[in-house]
């Protein structure tokens, strides 16, 4: 059974940094793509960024471009979200997600078939 486990959330002041980790286990195959999404209270889940597992190609939402960086460690089956220059509007529960099959849209949560439990990130002003 595939499991994605996130860690690294917490409380940070505006301008600070946090690094989220997502460790994958139980998969007999390599993922095609892994993504990060976030959901703030009262809002829909939104795309943060993604990484193609094979090539390492990344993509980011405009709201985080230049501040957030996604990386992966193939040997550890892990993906990371480095968040710098955090703003109060970045406060949300952050989810890592994985898609096993080729294709789909990196931006749509419905195109990912595995999800982590979520990690709370709170940025104080």
N, C-alpha and C positions, 0 to 999 in steps of 0.2 A: 504494500500500500504506500503510495506516494505521500510524503509529508513535507511541508514547508514550515520551518520554525524561524520566526523573527526574533531579534533581540537588539538592544541598544537604544530603545526609546527613553524618554525622560523629559525633564524640565530644564529649559535653558533660557537665558536672557536674550533679548533681541541683539542681533549681531554675532551671536555665538555659533557654535558648530556642534553637530551630532553625527554619528555614523551608525546607520542601521545595517544589520547583517541578516541574511536569509539563508539558512542551511537546508538543503534538500536531501532527503533520504528515501530509500525504498523504490528507487526507479531503476528499471532494467534497461533504460535507454537514455540518451541525452535529450534535453529539452531543445526545442527549436528557438524559443524566445522566452525571456523572463522580463517581467515588468514590475514597476512600482506604481501603486495607486494610493490615493488618500481620500478620506471622507471626514469632513468637518461636521459638527452638529447642525442638523437641519438642512444639510446640503447633500447633493448626489455625489457618489464616488467619482473621482476624476483622475485622469491619467497624469502621472508625474514624469515617467520616463521608462525606457525599455532598453534591453540589450539583446542582440542576436547571439545565441550561445556559441555558434561556430565561428563567426567572423569577429565578434566583439563590437560590432557596429552599434552605436548608441543613438538614442533619440530622446528629446526632452520637450516638455511643455514649455511654452513661452514664459510662463510665470516663474519657472525655476532655472531657465537656461542661464548659464554663467555662474550659478551659485551651487547647483547640485551636480554630482558626478556619480555615474553608475559604473561599477567594475565587477569582474567575476574572477573566481579562482576555480578553474576546471578540476584541479586535483582534489579540492575540498567540496566540490559541488555546491559552491556558495556564491551568492551575489551580494553586493554591498551598495549602499546609498550614502554617499558622503554629502552632508548638507552644511553649507557654509553661509555666512551672512543671513542667518535665519531672521524671519520677520514674524510678528504676531499672527499674520494671516496664513502662515505655514502650519499653524496649530491644527492638528487633525490626527485621526488614527491612520497609520500608514500600513499598507498591505503589500506583500510581495505576491506575485502570481507567476504561473508558468503555463506555457502552451507547448504541447508535445508534438503537434503536427505542423507540417509546413503550411505557410499561408496565414490567412486571417489578418485582421487589422491590429496593429500594435496599440491603437488608441482605445479600442473597445474592450471593456471588462468582460463582456460576454464571449470574447474570442480567447479567453484564457480558461483552462480547465482544471487548474490546481491553484489553491489559495492558502496563504498563511493565516494565522489567527489574528494578526494585527498588532501593531505597536503604537502606543500613545506618544505623540510628540506635542509638547506644550511650550510655546514661546511667549515669554512674558515681556511686556513693554517697559 
